[in-house]
């Protein structure tokens, strides 16, 4: 049995190990983001789970009012027919109102299909948002993500989990 002094030493060692691990994670996240050419961006898994189509697309249109996206790569489609969208320009209703959009360029878009149009999926109530952050039955804002090696790798990992790999 450990005495009080032994338990204190053990607790201190475990605490320092935990803090060191968290520090390592921060440094690794920054390193990966710098290698990807941008700020560290973490994709919302709940948002991707509610999406019908997850694509990397070239956002087109005016700087302040983009309305369409040309699909460059299909990461996942709920119906399994995602490849038919590759190379097509699709209208996206709430693209201009989405957070993370910084003008024309390549973005990862989690989309929800509504008839023959798409909209960017909203972030559903999920960890990271305090209770009561949204009115009952409402969701968070739509969010798009810049396409870089760091975010593309995250999409691959999340989609692999969808498919049970």
Protein Blocks (a to p, Z undefined) as FASTA:
>chain_A
ZZfklmmmmmmmmmmmmmmmmmmmmmmmmmmmmmnopacddddfklmmmpmbdcdddded
jfklccbdcdfbdfbdfklpmmmmgopacddfklmmpghiacjaddddddddehjaccdd
dddddehiaghkacghiacddddddddfklmmmmmmmmmmmnoZZ
